[in-house]
Amino acid sequence: MTDPAACPRCGTRVAPSRVADEFSGACPLCLLKDAAGALAAGAKESSLPAGTRIGEFEILEPIGKGGMGSVYKARQVSLGRAVAIKILSPRHASSPDFIARFEREARLLAGLSHPNLVHVYGFGREGDLSYLAMEHVEGRALSFPVEAARLLRIVRDAALALQKVHDAGMVHRDVKPSNLLIAPDGTAKLGDFGIVVEPRKDDRLTETGVFVGSPHYASPEHIAGRALDGRSDLYALGVILFEGLAGHPPFSAPSSAAVLARHLHEPPPLGELDGKATPRLKALVERLLAKSPEGRPAKASEVAAELDQIAAQEPAAPRRRFLLGAGAAALAAVAAGSAWALRKPAPPVPAPRPLPPPPLDLLALVDPSVDTVHGKWTREADGLVVEAGVRAYRIQVPYEPPEEYDLRATVERLSGKQTFHLGILCSGRPCSVLLDAPVDTHAVSGLHVLDGKGGWENESTRVGHPLPPGHAARIEIRVRRAGVSVAADAKPLLDWSGDYVRLTPGPSFKMPNPAALWIGAEMDRFKIRSLEIVPLGSPGRRLRSP
């Protein structure tokens, strides 16, 4: 009979578990031996030279390398845009089961649209290479030290992104600072979906017993090989918060195996946060680092909301100075009696960037039984579907936007080649963004109606094919006082400025409530996978169809 307190692979006795059944897999040492072998195999992989073509992508330069593969900056030749391409390591790309699962999850991720998520465009194969195409973020990964108020904003952004991932039924499993990319405007985007899993499926992407993840940020249940849910990712957020506030991770050791063991058995040294975090922030970190998932917040959105309140109501932490690298020389100068160093005034501290409002899920507000104006609209698990065969079918979104806002949608064409509409409000005047209207041999997009002319024939009209069949396109509409801009899959599609009195709704698309946003199309079948709005300046107003 197998000793329940021994590793099933090497027989080594382990300390009694603080979490029931935590050693359903191998002991940390065995797990790390397997992981080290995988990393050594990955290190032998050669880099792709600039100019290499993989499908419609041209490699520009390497970005980084990890256990799952290598990441490159590339150019999507057909659209002329920069993307990030993750090339899976040969040991993963040679496994049919792994590829089938990875491709299924890539499709799910491609349907997610969120301002704090690196957008996944899709998965492909070219010869022996398998790759994941993603949005390329101009910026850098989170690194420490970081000012405490900024840390709260970054972790809050990550929590909002994780809520979107968890709502889709997936767990990220590798949340860590290097996977949080900071865009030039300060927005944090969660990326690197190399080991995302669906918790309802078998949660191992490699052979049994191999730990996949980053030891310093892994949850106890992840290390133990137990089934995961979104609370495992929240543990990683707790580690990031602790590291940013204390200046080091909660658990460190000479070996990765020892780090894993400390995550399993030792309480976090929360006393190190005294004087560096407010009591409320310290309490949140303590909950996030609970050994059992039941002791953590239930949802990532709860973490984001708590961080918003902490940032708004309390000073996040006393300002601290870190002396690293060249900073050590400054310390030596002070120790030598440099009066200039002592008298030099501290630079002014810029005011923290205001937290942007969280996006509102508009799709959750739509009830087809109440909001349908024309046609057949049905709610499915992964979106809102409109059936084909009806002209000018449309559905109201029971929400009146403020004067300025960002509207984001993920739309997939399921059939045909006719037009799709997103109804917007511009300074109180209704109109729509017409997408993919067939004109001769081209597809065009534009504002509908402008100066009495349709979106296919006015000054805003631009040639473009943003909704090819079978592709979940991310549409982003920015409405400002001066004009409207539209992008598809992060590529600019149209940019118009002018007097909004020139806009009118299309005759076939007038709504019962002219203040409401709406969705519409012509003849074809579409799926709206997501629809969300970020109100700017002032909140909008929820409505209900009359």
C-alpha positions in Angstrom: 0.0 0.0 0.0 1.4 3.4 -0.9 2.3 5.7 1.9 0.0 8.7 1.6 2.7 10.9 3.0 5.3 9.9 0.4 5.9 11.0 -3.2 4.3 8.4 -5.5 7.3 8.7 -7.9 10.4 8.7 -5.7 9.1 7.5 -2.4 10.5 10.5 -0.5 8.5 11.3 2.7 7.1 14.8 2.8 5.8 17.0 5.6 2.1 16.5 6.6 -0.1 18.5 4.3 -2.0 21.6 5.4 -4.3 21.3 2.4 -6.3 18.1 2.0 -4.9 15.8 -0.8 -2.3 18.3 -1.8 0.2 15.6 -2.9 -2.1 14.0 -5.5 0.9 14.5 -7.9 4.6 14.2 -7.4 6.8 15.9 -4.8 8.2 19.3 -5.6 11.7 17.9 -6.3 10.4 15.4 -8.9 8.3 18.1 -10.5 11.2 20.5 -10.8 13.4 17.7 -12.2 11.0 17.3 -15.0 10.6 21.0 -15.5 14.3 21.5 -15.6 14.6 18.9 -18.3 11.9 20.6 -20.3 13.6 24.0 -20.0 17.0 22.5 -21.0 15.4 21.0 -24.1 13.9 24.4 -24.9 17.2 26.1 -24.5 18.6 24.1 -27.4 16.0 25.4 -29.8 17.4 27.7 -32.5 16.0 31.2 -33.1 14.3 32.1 -36.4 16.2 34.8 -38.4 14.6 38.1 -39.4 12.7 37.8 -42.7 11.4 34.2 -42.1 7.9 33.8 -43.4 5.4 31.8 -41.4 2.1 31.8 -43.2 1.1 35.4 -43.6 3.6 36.6 -40.9 7.2 37.8 -41.4 9.5 37.5 -38.5 11.1 40.8 -37.5 13.0 40.2 -34.2 12.9 37.9 -31.1 11.1 39.1 -28.0 11.7 36.4 -25.5 11.8 32.6 -24.8 10.1 30.4 -22.2 9.3 26.8 -21.5 6.4 26.7 -24.0 8.3 28.3 -26.9 9.8 31.5 -28.3 8.0 34.8 -28.9 8.9 37.1 -31.9 7.8 40.4 -33.1 6.4 39.9 -36.6 4.5 41.7 -39.4 1.2 40.4 -40.6 1.8 41.0 -44.3 -1.9 41.0 -45.4 -2.8 43.8 -42.9 0.6 45.5 -42.5 0.3 45.4 -38.7 2.8 44.4 -36.0 1.9 41.2 -34.1 3.5 39.0 -31.6 4.0 35.4 -32.6 4.6 32.6 -30.1 6.3 29.6 -31.8 5.6 26.4 -29.8 8.6 24.4 -28.8 9.1 21.2 -30.8 8.3 18.9 -27.8 4.9 20.5 -27.6 4.2 20.9 -31.3 4.9 17.2 -31.8 2.1 16.2 -29.5 -1.3 15.8 -31.4 -3.2 15.9 -28.1 -1.5 19.1 -27.0 -2.0 20.8 -30.4 -5.7 19.9 -30.5 -6.2 21.3 -27.1 -4.1 24.4 -27.7 -6.0 25.1 -30.9 -9.4 24.8 -29.2 -8.3 27.2 -26.4 -6.8 29.6 -29.0 -10.3 29.8 -30.6 -11.8 30.6 -27.2 -9.2 33.2 -26.4 -9.7 34.8 -29.8 -13.3 35.5 -28.8 -12.3 37.5 -25.7 -12.1 41.3 -26.0 -10.9 43.4 -23.1 -8.8 46.5 -22.8 -6.5 44.7 -20.2 -6.0 41.6 -22.3 -3.5 41.0 -25.0 -5.8 40.1 -27.9 -5.3 36.6 -29.4 -5.8 36.6 -33.1 -5.6 32.8 -33.7 -3.6 29.6 -34.0 -1.8 28.2 -37.1 0.6 25.6 -38.4 3.3 26.1 -41.1 5.2 22.9 -41.8 6.6 21.6 -38.5 6.0 25.0 -36.8 2.9 25.7 -34.7 2.2 29.2 -33.6 -0.1 31.6 -31.7 -0.6 35.1 -33.2 -1.3 37.9 -30.7 -1.5 41.6 -30.3 1.9 43.3 -30.1 2.0 45.7 -27.2 4.5 48.6 -27.4 5.7 48.8 -23.9 7.5 46.8 -21.3 6.8 44.1 -18.7 6.1 45.0 -15.1 9.4 45.2 -13.1 10.2 46.2 -9.6 10.6 48.5 -7.8 7.4 50.3 -8.7 5.6 53.2 -6.9 2.8 51.7 -4.7 -0.1 53.6 -6.2 0.9 52.5 -9.7 1.2 48.9 -8.4 -2.4 49.0 -7.3 -3.5 50.2 -10.8 -1.5 47.5 -12.5 -2.8 44.7 -10.3 -6.3 46.1 -10.6 -6.0 46.0 -14.5 -4.8 42.4 -14.3 -7.7 41.4 -12.1 -10.2 42.9 -14.6 -8.5 40.9 -17.4 -8.6 37.7 -15.3 -12.3 38.1 -14.7 -12.8 38.1 -18.5 -10.7 34.9 -18.8 -12.5 33.2 -15.9 -15.9 34.1 -17.2 -15.0 32.2 -20.4 -14.3 29.1 -18.3 -10.5 29.3 -18.3 -7.6 29.6 -15.9 -4.4 31.5 -16.9 -2.0 29.5 -14.7 1.0 31.7 -15.3 0.2 35.1 -13.9 3.5 36.9 -13.1 5.2 40.3 -13.6 6.8 39.4 -17.0 3.3 38.5 -18.4 1.9 41.9 -17.4 2.7 44.3 -20.2 2.6 48.1 -19.5 1.4 50.1 -22.5 2.8 53.6 -23.1 -0.4 55.1 -21.6 0.1 53.1 -18.4 -2.6 50.5 -19.0 -1.6 47.0 -18.0 -2.4 44.1 -20.4 -2.3 40.5 -19.3 -0.6 38.3 -21.9 1.3 35.0 -22.6 -1.6 32.5 -22.8 0.8 29.6 -23.4 -0.6 27.4 -20.6 -4.2 28.6 -20.2 -6.5 25.7 -19.4 -10.2 25.0 -19.0 -10.7 23.9 -15.4 -13.5 21.5 -16.4 -10.9 19.6 -18.5 -7.8 17.7 -17.4 -5.6 20.5 -16.2 -2.3 19.1 -17.4 -0.9 20.2 -20.7 2.1 17.9 -20.5 2.8 14.4 -19.3 1.6 13.4 -15.9 3.5 14.8 -13.0 5.2 17.7 -14.8 4.7 21.1 -13.1 3.9 23.8 -15.6 4.2 27.4 -14.4 6.5 29.8 -12.5 7.5 28.6 -9.0 7.5 32.0 -7.3 3.9 32.7 -8.4 2.3 29.2 -8.3 -0.6 28.5 -6.0 -0.5 25.5 -3.6 -3.2 23.6 -5.5 -1.3 24.2 -8.7 1.9 22.8 -7.2 0.1 19.8 -5.8 -1.4 18.9 -9.2 -5.0 19.4 -8.1 -7.9 20.7 -10.2 -7.7 24.5 -10.6 -10.2 27.3 -10.9 -9.8 31.1 -11.2 -8.8 31.5 -7.5 -5.4 29.9 -8.4 -4.7 33.0 -10.6 -5.7 35.3 -7.6 -3.0 33.7 -5.5 -0.5 34.9 -8.1 -1.9 38.4 -7.9 -1.3 38.3 -4.1 2.3 37.3 -4.7 2.7 40.3 -7.1 1.2 42.7 -4.6 3.4 41.4 -1.8 6.6 41.6 -4.0 5.8 45.1 -5.2 5.2 46.3 -1.6 7.9 44.4 0.3 10.6 44.5 -2.5 10.8 40.7 -2.8 8.5 37.7 -3.3 6.9 36.2 -0.1 8.8 32.9 -0.6 12.4 32.6 -1.8 14.9 29.8 -1.6 18.2 28.6 -3.2 16.2 26.1 -5.4 12.9 26.2 -7.2 11.9 22.9 -5.5 12.4 24.7 -2.1 10.3 27.6 -3.3 7.4 25.3 -4.2 7.7 23.6 -0.8 7.5 26.9 1.0 4.3 27.9 -0.9 2.8 24.6 0.2 3.7 24.7 3.9 4.8 28.1 5.2 2.6 31.1 6.0 3.4 34.3 4.1 5.6 36.7 6.1 2.9 39.4 6.3 4.7 41.2 9.0 7.1 42.5 6.4 4.2 44.6 5.0 3.9 46.6 8.3 4.6 50.2 7.5 4.5 49.5 3.7 0.8 48.8 3.2 -2.3 50.1 4.9 -4.2 47.6 7.1 -6.9 47.2 4.4 -4.3 46.5 1.7 -2.4 44.1 3.9 -5.7 42.2 4.7 -6.3 41.9 1.0 -2.9 40.4 0.4 -3.4 38.0 3.3 -6.7 36.8 1.7 -5.1 36.4 -1.7 -2.2 34.3 -0.3 -4.5 31.9 1.6 -3.3 28.3 1.2 -6.8 27.1 0.5 -8.7 28.5 -2.5 -11.8 28.8 -0.2 -9.9 31.4 1.8 -9.4 33.8 -1.1 -11.8 36.2 -2.8 -14.3 34.3 -5.0 -13.8 36.5 -8.1 -11.2 38.6 -9.7 -13.7 41.4 -10.1 -13.9 41.5 -6.3 -10.2 42.1 -6.1 -10.4 44.9 -8.7 -13.2 46.6 -6.8 -11.3 46.3 -3.5 -8.2 47.8 -5.1 -10.3 50.7 -6.5 -11.6 51.5 -3.1 -8.2 51.2 -1.4 -6.7 53.6 -4.0 -9.6 56.1 -3.7 -10.0 56.1 0.1 -6.5 55.4 1.6 -2.9 56.2 0.8 -1.6 53.0 -0.7 1.6 52.9 1.3 4.4 55.1 2.5 6.8 56.0 -0.4 9.9 53.9 -0.3 13.2 54.2 -2.0 15.1 51.3 -3.5 18.8 51.4 -4.0 19.7 49.0 -6.8 22.7 49.1 -9.1 23.7 52.7 -9.6 21.6 53.6 -6.5 24.3 51.9 -4.4 26.8 54.6 -5.5 24.5 57.3 -4.2 24.4 55.6 -0.8 28.2 55.5 -0.8 28.4 59.2 -1.6 26.1 60.0 1.4 28.2 57.7 3.7 31.3 59.6 2.6 29.8 62.9 3.8 28.5 64.4 0.5 26.6 67.5 1.7 25.3 68.0 -1.9 23.7 64.6 -1.9 22.0 65.4 1.5 20.7 68.8 0.5 19.5 68.0 -3.0 15.7 68.4 -3.1 13.6 65.4 -4.0 12.1 65.7 -7.5 8.4 66.6 -7.5 6.1 63.6 -7.4 3.6 63.5 -10.3 0.0 63.1 -9.4 -1.1 59.5 -9.9 -2.9 58.8 -13.1 -6.7 58.6 -12.3 -8.0 55.1 -12.5 -10.0 54.6 -15.7 -13.6 53.4 -15.2 -14.0 49.6 -15.6 -15.8 48.5 -18.8 -19.5 47.8 -18.6 -20.6 44.5 -20.2 -23.4 45.7 -22.4 -24.1 42.2 -23.8 -25.2 41.1 -20.3 -27.9 43.9 -20.4 -29.5 42.7 -23.6 -32.6 40.5 -23.3 -33.7 39.2 -26.8 -37.2 38.7 -25.6 -37.5 42.3 -24.7 -35.0 44.2 -26.8 -35.5 42.7 -30.2 -36.8 45.2 -32.8 -36.7 43.1 -35.9 -35.4 39.6 -36.8 -34.6 36.6 -34.7 -32.0 37.1 -32.0 -31.0 34.3 -29.6 -28.7 34.1 -26.6 -26.0 31.3 -26.6 -23.4 30.5 -24.1 -20.7 32.4 -25.9 -22.6 35.3 -27.3 -25.7 36.8 -29.1 -26.6 35.2 -32.4 -28.8 36.8 -35.1 -30.2 34.4 -37.7 -29.9 35.1 -41.5 -32.6 35.9 -44.0 -34.1 39.2 -42.8 -33.3 42.8 -44.0 -32.4 45.4 -41.5 -32.7 43.2 -38.5 -31.8 45.0 -35.3 -31.8 44.8 -31.5 -31.6 47.6 -29.0 -29.0 47.7 -26.2 -30.7 49.2 -23.2 -28.0 51.8 -22.5 -27.6 55.5 -23.2 -23.9 56.4 -23.5 -22.3 59.7 -22.3 -20.9 62.2 -24.7 -17.5 60.5 -24.9 -16.9 56.8 -24.7 -15.1 53.7 -26.1 -17.3 50.9 -27.5 -15.7 47.5 -28.0 -17.2 44.5 -29.7 -16.0 41.1 -30.8 -18.0 40.0 -33.9 -17.9 36.9 -36.0 -19.5 36.5 -39.4 -21.1 33.1 -39.6 -22.5 33.3 -43.1 -22.7 35.5 -46.2 -21.1 38.8 -47.1 -23.6 41.5 -46.3 -23.3 44.5 -43.9 -23.1 44.6 -40.1 -24.0 47.7 -38.0 -23.1 49.0 -34.5 -25.5 51.8 -33.6 -23.9 54.6 -31.7 -24.8 58.0 -30.3 -22.7 61.1 -31.1 -23.6 64.1 -28.9 -27.2 62.8 -28.7 -27.5 62.2 -32.5 -28.0 58.5 -33.5 -26.2 56.9 -36.4 -24.3 53.7 -37.0 -20.9 52.4 -37.9 -21.5 50.4 -41.0 -19.0 47.5 -41.5 -18.1 45.3 -44.4 -20.6 46.6 -46.9 -20.2 44.9 -50.3 -19.5 47.5 -53.1 -18.5 46.1 -56.5 -15.4 44.0 -55.8 -14.6 45.7 -52.4 -15.9 45.8 -48.9 -16.2 49.2 -47.3 -17.0 50.7 -43.9 -18.2 54.2 -42.9 -20.6 56.3 -40.8 -24.2 55.7 -41.7 -25.8 58.2 -42.6 -23.5 61.3 -43.2 -24.8 64.3 -45.2 -27.7 62.2 -46.3 -25.4 59.6 -47.9 -25.0 56.0 -46.8 -21.9 54.6 -45.1 -20.7 53.2 -48.5 -20.6 56.5 -50.3 -19.7 59.4 -48.1 -16.5 61.2 -46.9 -16.0 58.8 -44.0 -16.1 55.7 -46.3 -13.0 53.5 -46.2 -12.1 50.3 -48.0 -11.6 47.4 -45.7 -12.8 43.8 -44.9 -12.9 43.6 -41.1 -15.4 40.7 -40.9 -14.1 37.8 -43.0 -16.1 34.6 -42.4 -15.1 32.5 -39.4 -13.0 35.2 -37.8 -13.9 36.8 -34.5 -12.9 40.4 -35.2 -12.3 42.9 -32.4 -14.0 46.2 -33.3 -13.1 49.3 -31.3 -15.1 52.6 -31.7 -13.9 55.8 -30.0 -16.5 58.5 -29.8 -15.3 62.0 -28.9 -16.6 65.5 -29.1 -14.6 66.1 -32.2 -15.3 62.9 -34.1 -15.4 59.1 -34.4 -12.6 56.7 -35.1 -12.9 52.9 -35.7 -10.3 50.1 -35.6 -10.6 46.5 -36.4 -8.1 44.0 -34.8 -6.1 47.0 -33.6 -5.7 48.3 -37.2 -7.2 51.8 -38.0 -10.3 51.5 -40.2 -11.7 55.0 -40.3 -11.2 58.3 -38.6 -13.7 61.1 -39.1 -14.1 64.5 -37.4 -16.8 67.1 -38.1 -20.1 68.5 -36.9 -22.4 65.8 -35.6 -25.5 67.6 -36.9 -24.5 66.1 -40.3 -25.3 62.6 -38.9 -28.7 60.9 -39.1 -29.8 57.3 -38.6 -30.4 55.1 -41.6 -34.1 55.0 -42.6 -34.2 51.2 -42.1 -32.5 51.4 -38.7 -34.5 53.8 -36.6 -34.9 52.6 -33.1 -38.0 52.8 -30.8 -35.7 54.6 -28.3 -33.4 56.9 -30.2 -31.1 57.3 -27.1 -30.2 53.6 -27.1 -27.2 51.9 -28.6 -28.1 49.0 -30.9 -26.8 46.2 -33.1 -28.0 45.4 -36.6 -27.2 43.7 -39.9 -28.4 42.8 -43.4 -29.5 39.3 -44.3 -26.5 37.4 -42.9 -25.9 35.4 -39.7 -23.5 36.9 -37.1 -22.4 36.1 -33.6 -21.6 39.0 -31.2 -19.2 37.4 -28.7 -18.7 40.5 -26.6 -19.9 44.1 -26.3 -18.6 46.5 -23.7 -18.3 50.2 -23.1 -15.9 52.4 -21.2 -17.7 55.7 -20.4 -15.4 58.7 -20.2 -16.0 61.9 -18.1 -19.5 60.9 -16.9 -21.4 57.7 -16.6 -24.1 56.6 -19.1 -27.6 55.6 -18.2 -29.2 52.1 -18.3 -32.4 51.9 -20.3 -35.1 49.4 -21.1 -36.8 49.1 -24.4 -40.2 50.7 -24.5 
